[in-house]
Amino acid sequence: MAHRVKIKRRLAALMLAAVCVLTGPAGAYASGGPDQAAAPAPAAQEAPVPQQGDLTAQTPPAAQPQAPAAEAEQPGASREREGSFFRLPDDGWQNDPTAKVSAPAQLAPAADASALDLPCRNAILVNLDTGTVLYELEADTRVPIASITKVMTLLLTMEAVEQGKAALTDIVPVSEHAYNMGGSQIWLEPGEQFTLDEMIKAICISSANDAAVAVAEYIGGSEPVFAEMMNARAQQLGMTNTHFVNACGLDEEGHYSSARDVAVMSRELMRHPKILEYTGIWMDSLRNGQTQLVNTNKLLRTYQGATGLKTGTTSGAGVCIAASATRDNMGLLAVVLGAASSAERFEAARQLLDFGFAGWQVSACPEVAGRVQALPVRGGTSEQVALSYRLPEKLLTKRSQAQALTAQLELPERLEAPVQAGQQVGQVQVLSDGQLLGTWPVTAAGSVDVLDFGAALSLLTKALFTL
């Protein structure tokens, strides 16, 4: 076995050296592969932003077509074209003008979404701070998502670590099943040992299928059991157009998701800040430098503020990406599914992110004028009740609306008993130049019962004993 490992690694090193000589170091690390055919892009729409809210509630789900069947592939065959560090350069991206870094000063004002011409089948743009959908294109259609599946694999892994069920220093064993994974990989051998930290690194940087399956087996006991965990978590998150069959994203019958659901699980994954320490790595290595890792997400090098998140490519899914970026304290997530090539995937993501950063910004919630801490209560066992204000820390606004934000408080002069804890008693409206941006409730922080004879007698007794 050791002899076989040495031969494989020596061949990989020789191929890398040959590619470097022919194309230069940058070309040797390009990922992607032959272009895939893509369906014509249907009409898209800019999502309205009248209220800050969860992205699952922005648009009613479209009619749900049957999940497409994945292409039949032999076990162990190469089914995904990402992650190998010795691949030939694809699409000439180094000379592509769309690959230049976009700086905020270069962005033109985005009036609406009609100017977007996305070379992909499905897409969605979401503000990470509020969950607000800024743009969507066939976002609820069920489609294969390739290695973006690993977002859920990573989410369950990070949750297991935070819950103390696993540790980053744990040794993750490698089974024959993980070894036989095709597609992008780090050439794991049965019995080889890596820490969970190293496995996560391989998944995030090189989209390693073998590492994803090994981690799934370690967390769930087996890949099928882990897939059940993935589906249960998807259901908890309200991902109604998603079903997982495996942990790595290879095309299989009944394995699908949607652009909106990808955004849901991606946003949930990014609630774990540790993950960005992995997804933001451009190059790293394993096996004491013998195995080079180069990130499949070229936006890390070409788009200002890019932080992740995950790429994916299969014959069934096309070329995909969930791209996250942060500028001026505002985070955006662009999901692109079913592009025809790697260059078009990154171009679609860049268009979406530019559109978001040019058109919106995050502002601090303004101070509430006349804010009071309690309201008087008539006919109750207490003369007043404390108030609870449920206001967001940040507000997403169009740049054209970001001037002179104001918050108006609407409260009655007094309340009538009884008052229940959590009962809405008023509201705060946030406006920009007179235009309503959103409304948030003001609730009672406690309960006040009616002052009947029994309650009055009890209060009198307490007062006498405290004299």
The 8 nearest C-alpha neighbors of each residue, nearest first, counted from 0:
[[1, 3, 2, 4, 188, 5, 189, 6],
 [0, 2, 4, 3, 5, 6, 188, 7],
 [1, 3, 5, 0, 4, 6, 7, 8],
 [4, 2, 0, 6, 1, 5, 7, 8],
 [5, 3, 1, 7, 2, 6, 8, 0],
 [4, 6, 2, 8, 3, 7, 9, 1],
 [5, 7, 9, 3, 4, 8, 10, 2],
 [8, 6, 4, 10, 9, 5, 11, 3],
 [7, 9, 11, 5, 10, 6, 12, 4],
 [8, 10, 12, 6, 11, 7, 5, 13],
 [11, 9, 13, 7, 8, 12, 6, 14],
 [12, 10, 8, 14, 9, 13, 15, 7],
 [11, 13, 15, 9, 10, 14, 8, 16],
 [12, 14, 10, 16, 15, 11, 9, 17],
 [15, 13, 17, 11, 16, 12, 10, 18],
 [16, 14, 85, 12, 18, 17, 13, 19],
 [15, 17, 19, 13, 14, 18, 12, 20],
 [18, 16, 14, 20, 15, 19, 13, 21],
 [17, 19, 21, 15, 20, 16, 27, 22],
 [20, 18, 23, 24, 16, 22, 17, 27],
 [19, 21, 17, 18, 23, 22, 16, 24],
 [22, 20, 18, 19, 23, 17, 26, 27],
 [23, 21, 26, 19, 20, 18, 27, 24],
 [22, 24, 19, 26, 25, 20, 21, 27],
 [25, 23, 19, 27, 26, 22, 28, 20],
 [26, 24, 27, 23, 28, 29, 22, 19],
 [25, 27, 88, 22, 28, 29, 24, 23],
 [26, 28, 24, 19, 25, 18, 85, 29],
 [27, 29, 26, 84, 25, 293, 85, 30],
 [30, 28, 88, 26, 27, 89, 86, 87],
 [31, 29, 81, 295, 28, 86, 32, 89],
 [30, 32, 341, 81, 80, 89, 29, 33],
 [31, 33, 80, 89, 34, 30, 341, 81],
 [34, 32, 35, 31, 340, 89, 80, 90],
 [33, 35, 340, 339, 32, 36, 341, 31],
 [36, 34, 339, 317, 340, 37, 33, 314],
 [35, 37, 339, 34, 38, 317, 338, 340],
 [38, 36, 339, 338, 337, 35, 39, 120],
 [37, 39, 40, 120, 36, 119, 337, 339],
 [40, 38, 41, 37, 120, 119, 118, 42],
 [39, 41, 120, 119, 38, 42, 118, 117],
 [42, 40, 39, 43, 136, 120, 137, 121],
 [41, 43, 40, 44, 136, 137, 113, 39],
 [44, 42, 136, 135, 41, 45, 137, 134],
 [43, 45, 135, 46, 134, 136, 112, 42],
 [44, 46, 134, 112, 133, 135, 47, 111],
 [45, 47, 134, 133, 132, 44, 48, 135],
 [48, 46, 49, 45, 133, 132, 134, 57],
 [47, 49, 50, 46, 133, 131, 51, 132],
 [50, 48, 436, 47, 437, 51, 435, 396],
 [51, 49, 437, 48, 436, 52, 438, 131],
 [50, 52, 129, 131, 437, 395, 49, 394],
 [53, 51, 131, 130, 129, 50, 54, 56],
 [52, 54, 130, 55, 56, 131, 129, 57],
 [53, 55, 130, 131, 57, 56, 132, 52],
 [54, 56, 53, 57, 237, 263, 259, 58],
 [57, 55, 54, 53, 58, 59, 52, 60],
 [56, 58, 54, 55, 132, 59, 53, 131],
 [57, 59, 56, 60, 55, 46, 54, 61],
 [60, 58, 61, 57, 56, 55, 139, 62],
 [61, 59, 139, 58, 62, 63, 138, 140],
 [62, 60, 139, 63, 59, 140, 137, 138],
 [63, 61, 64, 60, 140, 139, 59, 65],
 [62, 64, 61, 140, 65, 141, 139, 240],
 [65, 63, 66, 62, 141, 140, 67, 61],
 [64, 66, 67, 63, 141, 68, 142, 253],
 [65, 67, 141, 253, 142, 64, 255, 68],
 [68, 66, 65, 69, 142, 143, 252, 253],
 [69, 67, 252, 66, 70, 251, 253, 250],
 [68, 70, 250, 251, 252, 315, 67, 71],
 [71, 69, 72, 315, 250, 68, 251, 314],
 [72, 70, 69, 73, 251, 250, 68, 252],
 [73, 71, 70, 74, 76, 78, 250, 75],
 [72, 74, 76, 75, 71, 77, 78, 181],
 [75, 73, 76, 72, 181, 179, 180, 77],
 [74, 76, 181, 179, 180, 73, 77, 182],
 [77, 75, 181, 73, 74, 78, 72, 182],
 [76, 78, 182, 181, 79, 75, 80, 183],
 [79, 77, 182, 76, 181, 313, 249, 80],
 [80, 78, 182, 313, 312, 183, 77, 81],
 [79, 81, 31, 32, 182, 183, 312, 78],
 [82, 80, 183, 30, 31, 79, 83, 295],
 [81, 83, 205, 183, 206, 295, 84, 207],
 [82, 84, 85, 183, 81, 86, 184, 205],
 [83, 85, 28, 86, 293, 82, 292, 291],
 [84, 86, 15, 27, 83, 14, 28, 87],
 [87, 85, 84, 27, 83, 30, 28, 88],
 [86, 88, 27, 89, 26, 29, 85, 18],
 [89, 87, 29, 26, 27, 86, 30, 91],
 [88, 90, 91, 32, 31, 29, 87, 30],
 [89, 91, 92, 342, 88, 341, 340, 95],
 [92, 90, 93, 89, 94, 95, 88, 342],
 [91, 93, 95, 90, 94, 98, 342, 89],
 [92, 94, 91, 95, 98, 26, 25, 96],
 [95, 93, 92, 91, 96, 98, 97, 99],
 [94, 96, 92, 97, 98, 93, 91, 99],
 [97, 95, 98, 99, 94, 92, 93, 100],
 [98, 96, 95, 99, 346, 349, 92, 100],
 [99, 97, 96, 95, 301, 92, 100, 93],
 [100, 98, 97, 301, 96, 101, 302, 95],
 [99, 101, 302, 301, 303, 102, 98, 300],
 [102, 100, 302, 303, 99, 105, 103, 106],
 [101, 103, 105, 104, 100, 303, 106, 302],
 [104, 102, 105, 106, 101, 357, 356, 326],
 [105, 103, 102, 106, 107, 101, 357, 108],
 [106, 104, 103, 102, 107, 101, 357, 353],
 [105, 107, 103, 104, 357, 108, 353, 102],
 [106, 108, 109, 105, 357, 104, 353, 354],
 [109, 107, 357, 110, 358, 106, 354, 398],
 [110, 108, 358, 111, 357, 354, 107, 112],
 [109, 111, 108, 358, 112, 113, 114, 354],
 [112, 110, 113, 109, 45, 114, 358, 115],
 [111, 113, 45, 114, 115, 44, 110, 134],
 [114, 112, 115, 111, 44, 116, 45, 43],
 [113, 115, 112, 116, 111, 109, 110, 354],
 [116, 114, 113, 112, 117, 350, 351, 354],
 [117, 115, 114, 118, 113, 347, 350, 40],
 [116, 118, 347, 119, 115, 350, 40, 346],
 [119, 117, 343, 338, 347, 116, 40, 120],
 [120, 118, 338, 337, 117, 121, 40, 336],
 [119, 121, 337, 40, 336, 38, 338, 39],
 [122, 120, 336, 137, 136, 138, 119, 335],
 [123, 121, 335, 136, 334, 135, 258, 138],
 [122, 124, 135, 334, 134, 333, 258, 138],
 [125, 123, 333, 134, 133, 332, 132, 135],
 [126, 124, 132, 332, 131, 133, 331, 130],
 [125, 127, 331, 130, 131, 128, 129, 330],
 [126, 128, 330, 331, 130, 129, 125, 266],
 [127, 129, 126, 130, 330, 329, 393, 331],
 [128, 130, 131, 127, 126, 51, 52, 53],
 [131, 129, 53, 54, 126, 127, 52, 125],
 [130, 132, 54, 126, 129, 125, 52, 51],
 [131, 133, 125, 54, 134, 124, 46, 130],
 [134, 132, 46, 124, 125, 45, 131, 47],
 [135, 133, 45, 46, 124, 123, 132, 44],
 [134, 136, 123, 122, 138, 44, 43, 124],
 [135, 137, 43, 122, 138, 121, 123, 44],
 [138, 136, 121, 139, 140, 135, 122, 43],
 [137, 139, 258, 136, 259, 135, 121, 140],
 [140, 138, 257, 137, 61, 60, 259, 141],
 [141, 139, 257, 137, 138, 142, 63, 64],
 [140, 142, 257, 256, 66, 255, 240, 139],
 [141, 143, 255, 256, 257, 140, 66, 144],
 [142, 144, 255, 316, 145, 256, 315, 254],
 [145, 143, 316, 147, 142, 148, 255, 256],
 [144, 146, 248, 311, 312, 147, 313, 316],
 [147, 145, 311, 248, 148, 149, 247, 310],
 [146, 148, 149, 311, 145, 150, 144, 309],
 [149, 147, 146, 248, 150, 151, 247, 145],
 [148, 150, 152, 147, 151, 247, 146, 153],
 [151, 149, 153, 148, 152, 147, 154, 265],
 [150, 152, 154, 149, 153, 148, 155, 229],
 [153, 151, 149, 150, 155, 154, 246, 156],
 [152, 154, 156, 150, 151, 155, 149, 157],
 [155, 153, 151, 268, 157, 156, 152, 150],
 [156, 154, 158, 152, 153, 157, 159, 151],
 [155, 157, 153, 159, 154, 158, 152, 160],
 [158, 156, 160, 154, 159, 155, 153, 161],
 [157, 159, 161, 155, 160, 156, 162, 154],
 [160, 158, 164, 156, 162, 157, 161, 165],
 [161, 159, 165, 157, 163, 166, 158, 162],
 [160, 162, 158, 163, 159, 157, 164, 165],
 [163, 161, 159, 160, 164, 158, 165, 157],
 [162, 164, 160, 165, 161, 159, 166, 158],
 [165, 163, 159, 162, 160, 166, 161, 218],
 [166, 164, 160, 163, 159, 167, 169, 218],
 [167, 165, 168, 169, 160, 163, 164, 195],
 [166, 168, 196, 195, 169, 194, 165, 160],
 [167, 169, 166, 194, 195, 196, 170, 165],
 [170, 168, 166, 194, 167, 195, 171, 165],
 [169, 171, 194, 193, 195, 192, 172, 168],
 [170, 172, 193, 194, 195, 192, 169, 217],
 [173, 171, 192, 190, 170, 174, 191, 213],
 [172, 174, 189, 190, 213, 191, 177, 171],
 [175, 173, 189, 176, 177, 178, 172, 190],
 [174, 176, 178, 177, 189, 179, 173, 188],
 [175, 177, 174, 179, 178, 180, 212, 173],
 [178, 176, 209, 174, 212, 179, 213, 175],
 [177, 179, 175, 176, 180, 187, 188, 209],
 [180, 178, 75, 176, 177, 175, 181, 74],
 [181, 179, 75, 209, 177, 178, 208, 176],
 [182, 180, 75, 77, 76, 78, 179, 183],
 [183, 181, 77, 79, 78, 80, 184, 208],
 [182, 184, 82, 81, 207, 208, 79, 83],
 [183, 185, 207, 208, 186, 209, 182, 82],
 [184, 186, 187, 207, 209, 201, 183, 210],
 [187, 185, 184, 188, 178, 209, 7, 4],
 [186, 188, 178, 185, 209, 191, 189, 173],
 [187, 189, 191, 178, 190, 186, 173, 4],
 [190, 188, 173, 174, 191, 175, 178, 187],
 [189, 191, 173, 188, 172, 192, 174, 175],
 [192, 190, 188, 189, 173, 172, 187, 193],
 [193, 191, 172, 171, 170, 190, 173, 194],
 [192, 194, 170, 171, 197, 195, 198, 191],
 [195, 193, 170, 197, 196, 169, 168, 171],
 [194, 196, 167, 198, 197, 169, 171, 168],
 [195, 197, 167, 194, 199, 198, 200, 168],
 [198, 196, 200, 194, 195, 199, 193, 201],
 [197, 199, 195, 201, 200, 196, 210, 202],
 [200, 198, 202, 196, 201, 197, 203, 195],
 [199, 201, 197, 203, 198, 202, 277, 204],
 [200, 202, 198, 205, 199, 204, 203, 207],
 [203, 201, 206, 207, 199, 200, 204, 205],
 [202, 204, 200, 278, 201, 206, 205, 277],
 [205, 203, 294, 201, 202, 206, 200, 293],
 [204, 206, 82, 207, 201, 294, 202, 292],
 [207, 205, 202, 82, 203, 204, 208, 183],
 [208, 206, 184, 202, 183, 210, 205, 209],
 [209, 207, 211, 247, 184, 210, 183, 180],
 [208, 210, 177, 212, 180, 211, 207, 184],
 [209, 211, 213, 207, 208, 212, 198, 214],
 [212, 210, 208, 214, 209, 213, 247, 202],
 [211, 213, 215, 209, 214, 177, 210, 246],
 [212, 214, 210, 216, 215, 177, 211, 173],
 [215, 213, 217, 211, 216, 212, 218, 210],
 [214, 216, 212, 218, 217, 213, 222, 219],
 [217, 215, 221, 220, 213, 219, 222, 214],
 [216, 218, 214, 215, 220, 219, 213, 171],
 [219, 217, 215, 216, 220, 214, 156, 225],
 [218, 220, 225, 216, 221, 215, 224, 217],
 [219, 221, 216, 217, 218, 224, 222, 225],
 [222, 220, 216, 224, 219, 223, 225, 215],
 [221, 223, 225, 216, 224, 215, 226, 212],
 [224, 222, 226, 225, 221, 227, 245, 244],
 [225, 223, 227, 226, 221, 222, 219, 228],
 [224, 226, 219, 228, 222, 227, 223, 215],
 [227, 225, 229, 223, 228, 224, 245, 244],
 [226, 228, 224, 230, 225, 229, 231, 223],
 [229, 227, 225, 231, 226, 230, 232, 224],
 [230, 228, 226, 232, 227, 231, 233, 225],
 [229, 231, 233, 227, 232, 228, 243, 242],
 [230, 232, 228, 234, 233, 229, 227, 235],
 [233, 231, 235, 229, 234, 230, 228, 236],
 [234, 232, 230, 236, 238, 231, 235, 229],
 [233, 235, 237, 231, 232, 236, 238, 230],
 [236, 234, 232, 233, 237, 231, 238, 230],
 [235, 237, 233, 234, 238, 232, 263, 264],
 [238, 236, 234, 235, 239, 233, 55, 260],
 [237, 239, 233, 260, 236, 234, 240, 241],
 [240, 238, 237, 241, 234, 260, 233, 242],
 [241, 239, 256, 238, 141, 257, 260, 139],
 [242, 240, 256, 255, 239, 238, 257, 243],
 [241, 243, 254, 255, 230, 256, 253, 244],
 [242, 244, 254, 245, 226, 230, 255, 229],
 [243, 245, 254, 226, 253, 242, 251, 246],
 [246, 244, 226, 243, 247, 248, 222, 223],
 [245, 247, 212, 152, 248, 226, 211, 149],
 [246, 248, 208, 149, 146, 211, 245, 148],
 [249, 247, 145, 146, 148, 246, 250, 245],
 [248, 250, 145, 247, 251, 78, 313, 146],
 [251, 249, 69, 248, 315, 70, 145, 313],
 [252, 250, 69, 254, 253, 249, 68, 244],
 [251, 253, 68, 69, 254, 250, 67, 66],
 [252, 254, 255, 66, 251, 242, 68, 244],
 [255, 253, 243, 244, 242, 251, 252, 143],
 [256, 254, 143, 142, 242, 241, 141, 253],
 [255, 257, 241, 141, 240, 142, 143, 260],
 [258, 256, 141, 260, 139, 259, 140, 142],
 [257, 259, 138, 261, 260, 122, 123, 334],
 [260, 258, 262, 138, 261, 257, 139, 263],
 [259, 261, 263, 238, 257, 262, 258, 264],
 [262, 260, 258, 264, 259, 263, 265, 257],
 [261, 263, 265, 259, 260, 264, 266, 258],
 [264, 262, 260, 266, 261, 265, 267, 259],
 [263, 265, 267, 261, 266, 262, 268, 260],
 [266, 264, 262, 268, 267, 263, 261, 269],
 [265, 267, 269, 263, 264, 268, 262, 127],
 [266, 268, 264, 270, 265, 269, 263, 154],
 [269, 267, 265, 154, 270, 266, 271, 264],
 [270, 268, 271, 266, 267, 272, 265, 274],
 [269, 271, 267, 268, 272, 266, 274, 273],
 [270, 272, 269, 273, 268, 274, 157, 267],
 [273, 271, 274, 275, 270, 269, 276, 268],
 [274, 272, 276, 275, 271, 277, 157, 269],
 [273, 275, 276, 272, 277, 271, 278, 269],
 [276, 274, 278, 277, 273, 279, 272, 306],
 [275, 277, 274, 273, 279, 278, 280, 272],
 [276, 278, 275, 274, 279, 280, 200, 203],
 [279, 277, 307, 275, 203, 280, 308, 276],
 [278, 280, 306, 277, 307, 275, 276, 281],
 [281, 279, 278, 277, 282, 204, 294, 276],
 [280, 282, 294, 293, 279, 299, 283, 204],
 [283, 281, 293, 292, 280, 294, 284, 291],
 [284, 282, 292, 291, 293, 281, 280, 285],
 [283, 285, 291, 288, 292, 290, 286, 289],
 [284, 286, 290, 288, 287, 289, 291, 283],
 [287, 285, 289, 288, 290, 284, 291, 193],
 [288, 286, 285, 289, 284, 290, 291, 283],
 [287, 289, 284, 285, 286, 290, 291, 283],
 [290, 288, 286, 287, 285, 291, 284, 8],
 [291, 289, 285, 284, 288, 286, 292, 185],
 [290, 292, 284, 283, 84, 289, 288, 285],
 [291, 293, 283, 284, 282, 205, 84, 204],
 [294, 292, 282, 281, 205, 84, 204, 28],
 [293, 295, 204, 281, 296, 205, 282, 292],
 [294, 296, 30, 205, 297, 82, 293, 204],
 [297, 295, 294, 298, 299, 310, 309, 307],
 [298, 296, 299, 300, 295, 301, 294, 345],
 [299, 297, 301, 302, 300, 296, 305, 345],
 [300, 298, 297, 305, 301, 302, 296, 306],
 [299, 301, 298, 297, 302, 281, 303, 100],
 [300, 302, 100, 298, 99, 98, 299, 297],
 [303, 301, 100, 298, 305, 101, 299, 300],
 [302, 304, 305, 100, 101, 102, 301, 299],
 [303, 305, 325, 324, 326, 302, 306, 299],
 [306, 304, 324, 299, 303, 302, 323, 307],
 [305, 307, 279, 324, 323, 304, 275, 308],
 [308, 306, 278, 323, 279, 322, 305, 309],
 [307, 309, 322, 321, 278, 323, 306, 310],
 [310, 308, 321, 147, 320, 307, 322, 311],
 [309, 311, 320, 319, 147, 296, 321, 146],
 [310, 312, 146, 145, 319, 147, 320, 318],
 [311, 313, 318, 145, 317, 79, 319, 80],
 [314, 312, 79, 316, 315, 317, 145, 78],
 [313, 315, 317, 316, 35, 312, 70, 78],
 [316, 314, 313, 69, 317, 250, 143, 70],
 [317, 315, 143, 313, 144, 337, 145, 314],
 [316, 318, 337, 313, 314, 312, 338, 315],
 [317, 319, 312, 338, 337, 340, 311, 339],
 [320, 318, 336, 311, 335, 310, 337, 312],
 [321, 319, 310, 335, 309, 322, 334, 311],
 [320, 322, 334, 309, 308, 333, 310, 335],
 [323, 321, 333, 308, 332, 307, 320, 334],
 [324, 322, 332, 307, 306, 331, 308, 305],
 [323, 325, 305, 304, 306, 331, 330, 332],
 [326, 324, 330, 304, 329, 328, 331, 305],
 [327, 325, 329, 328, 304, 330, 324, 356],
 [326, 328, 329, 325, 360, 361, 330, 356],
 [329, 327, 326, 325, 330, 361, 360, 362],
 [330, 328, 326, 325, 327, 361, 360, 331],
 [331, 329, 325, 127, 324, 126, 128, 328],
 [332, 330, 126, 127, 324, 323, 125, 325],
 [331, 333, 323, 125, 322, 124, 126, 127],
 [332, 334, 124, 322, 321, 348, 123, 351],
 [333, 335, 321, 122, 123, 320, 258, 322],
 [334, 336, 122, 320, 319, 121, 321, 348],
 [337, 335, 319, 121, 338, 120, 119, 122],
 [336, 338, 317, 120, 119, 318, 316, 319],
 [337, 339, 119, 318, 344, 340, 317, 336],
 [340, 338, 35, 37, 36, 34, 318, 317],
 [341, 339, 34, 343, 342, 338, 318, 35],
 [340, 342, 344, 343, 31, 318, 345, 339],
 [341, 343, 345, 340, 344, 346, 90, 92],
 [344, 342, 346, 340, 345, 341, 118, 347],
 [343, 345, 341, 338, 347, 342, 346, 319],
 [344, 346, 348, 342, 343, 347, 349, 341],
 [345, 347, 343, 349, 348, 344, 342, 350],
 [348, 346, 117, 350, 344, 349, 345, 343],
 [349, 347, 345, 351, 346, 350, 333, 352],
 [348, 350, 346, 352, 347, 351, 353, 345],
 [351, 349, 347, 353, 348, 352, 354, 346],
 [350, 352, 354, 348, 349, 353, 333, 355],
 [351, 353, 355, 349, 354, 350, 356, 348],
 [354, 352, 350, 356, 355, 351, 357, 349],
 [355, 353, 351, 357, 352, 356, 109, 350],
 [356, 354, 352, 358, 353, 357, 359, 351],
 [355, 357, 353, 358, 359, 354, 352, 360],
 [358, 356, 354, 108, 355, 109, 106, 353],
 [357, 359, 109, 355, 356, 397, 398, 354],
 [360, 358, 397, 398, 396, 356, 355, 357],
 [359, 361, 396, 395, 398, 397, 362, 329],
 [360, 362, 395, 394, 329, 393, 396, 363],
 [363, 361, 394, 393, 364, 395, 360, 396],
 [362, 364, 393, 394, 392, 365, 361, 391],
 [363, 365, 393, 392, 394, 362, 391, 366],
 [366, 364, 405, 406, 363, 404, 367, 429],
 [367, 365, 368, 406, 364, 405, 370, 363],
 [366, 368, 406, 370, 407, 369, 365, 408],
 [367, 369, 370, 366, 407, 406, 408, 405],
 [370, 368, 371, 367, 408, 407, 366, 406],
 [369, 371, 368, 367, 372, 408, 366, 407],
 [372, 370, 373, 369, 374, 386, 385, 368],
 [371, 373, 386, 385, 370, 374, 387, 384],
 [374, 372, 385, 386, 384, 371, 383, 375],
 [373, 375, 383, 384, 413, 376, 385, 414],
 [376, 374, 383, 413, 382, 414, 384, 377],
 [377, 375, 414, 383, 382, 415, 413, 379],
 [378, 376, 415, 379, 416, 414, 375, 382],
 [379, 377, 416, 450, 449, 415, 376, 380],
 [378, 380, 449, 450, 416, 381, 448, 377],
 [379, 381, 450, 448, 449, 447, 382, 454],
 [382, 380, 379, 383, 447, 376, 384, 448],
 [381, 383, 376, 375, 379, 377, 380, 384],
 [384, 382, 375, 376, 374, 381, 373, 385],
 [385, 383, 373, 374, 445, 443, 386, 375],
 [386, 384, 373, 444, 372, 443, 445, 374],
 [387, 385, 443, 444, 373, 372, 442, 384],
 [386, 388, 442, 444, 441, 443, 389, 385],
 [387, 389, 441, 390, 386, 442, 440, 439],
 [390, 388, 440, 439, 387, 441, 391, 442],
 [389, 391, 388, 439, 392, 364, 440, 427],
 [392, 390, 393, 364, 389, 394, 363, 439],
 [391, 393, 364, 363, 390, 394, 362, 365],
 [394, 392, 363, 391, 364, 362, 361, 395],
 [393, 395, 362, 361, 364, 363, 396, 391],
 [394, 396, 361, 360, 362, 393, 359, 51],
 [397, 395, 359, 360, 401, 400, 398, 361],
 [396, 398, 359, 400, 399, 358, 401, 360],
 [397, 399, 359, 401, 400, 358, 360, 396],
 [398, 400, 397, 401, 402, 358, 396, 359],
 [401, 399, 397, 398, 402, 431, 396, 432],
 [400, 402, 398, 396, 399, 397, 431, 404],
 [401, 403, 400, 404, 431, 432, 399, 398],
 [404, 402, 431, 432, 405, 401, 400, 430],
 [403, 405, 431, 430, 402, 365, 401, 429],
 [404, 406, 430, 429, 365, 403, 431, 407],
 [407, 405, 429, 367, 428, 365, 430, 427],
 [406, 408, 428, 427, 367, 368, 429, 405],
 [407, 409, 427, 426, 410, 367, 428, 406],
 [408, 410, 426, 425, 427, 407, 411, 428],
 [411, 409, 425, 408, 412, 424, 426, 413],
 [412, 410, 413, 414, 409, 425, 424, 374],
 [411, 413, 410, 414, 374, 375, 376, 409],
 [414, 412, 375, 411, 376, 374, 415, 377],
 [415, 413, 376, 377, 375, 416, 374, 411],
 [414, 416, 377, 376, 417, 378, 413, 418],
 [417, 415, 379, 449, 418, 378, 448, 377],
 [416, 418, 448, 449, 447, 415, 379, 419],
 [419, 417, 447, 416, 446, 448, 420, 422],
 [420, 418, 446, 422, 421, 445, 447, 417],
 [421, 419, 445, 446, 443, 444, 422, 418],
 [420, 422, 443, 442, 444, 419, 423, 445],
 [423, 421, 442, 419, 443, 420, 424, 418],
 [424, 422, 442, 441, 425, 440, 421, 443],
 [423, 425, 442, 441, 422, 443, 410, 426],
 [426, 424, 410, 441, 409, 423, 440, 442],
 [427, 425, 440, 441, 409, 439, 408, 428],
 [426, 428, 408, 439, 407, 438, 409, 440],
 [427, 429, 438, 407, 406, 437, 430, 426],
 [430, 428, 406, 437, 436, 405, 435, 407],
 [431, 429, 435, 434, 405, 436, 433, 404],
 [432, 430, 404, 434, 433, 400, 403, 402],
 [431, 433, 434, 403, 430, 404, 402, 400],
 [432, 434, 431, 430, 435, 405, 404, 429],
 [435, 433, 431, 430, 432, 436, 400, 429],
 [436, 434, 430, 437, 429, 433, 431, 428],
 [437, 435, 430, 429, 49, 50, 434, 431],
 [436, 438, 50, 429, 435, 428, 49, 51],
 [437, 439, 428, 427, 429, 426, 440, 436],
 [438, 440, 427, 426, 390, 389, 428, 437],
 [441, 439, 426, 425, 389, 442, 423, 427],
 [440, 442, 425, 388, 426, 423, 387, 424],
 [443, 441, 423, 387, 422, 421, 424, 386],
 [444, 442, 386, 421, 420, 422, 445, 387],
 [443, 445, 386, 385, 387, 420, 421, 442],
 [446, 444, 420, 443, 384, 419, 385, 447],
 [445, 447, 419, 420, 418, 448, 444, 443],
 [448, 446, 418, 417, 379, 380, 381, 416],
 [449, 447, 417, 379, 380, 416, 450, 446],
 [448, 450, 379, 417, 416, 451, 378, 380],
 [449, 451, 379, 380, 454, 378, 455, 448],
 [450, 452, 454, 453, 449, 455, 379, 380],
 [453, 451, 455, 454, 456, 450, 457, 449],
 [452, 454, 456, 455, 451, 457, 450, 458],
 [453, 455, 457, 451, 456, 450, 452, 458],
 [454, 456, 452, 458, 457, 453, 450, 451],
 [457, 455, 459, 453, 458, 454, 452, 460],
 [458, 456, 454, 460, 459, 455, 453, 461],
 [459, 457, 455, 461, 456, 460, 462, 454],
 [458, 460, 456, 462, 457, 461, 455, 463],
 [459, 461, 457, 463, 462, 458, 456, 464],
 [462, 460, 458, 464, 459, 463, 465, 457],
 [461, 463, 459, 465, 460, 464, 458, 466],
 [464, 462, 460, 461, 466, 465, 459, 458],
 [465, 463, 461, 462, 466, 460, 459, 458],
 [464, 466, 462, 463, 461, 460, 459, 458],
 [465, 463, 464, 462, 461, 460, 459, 458]]
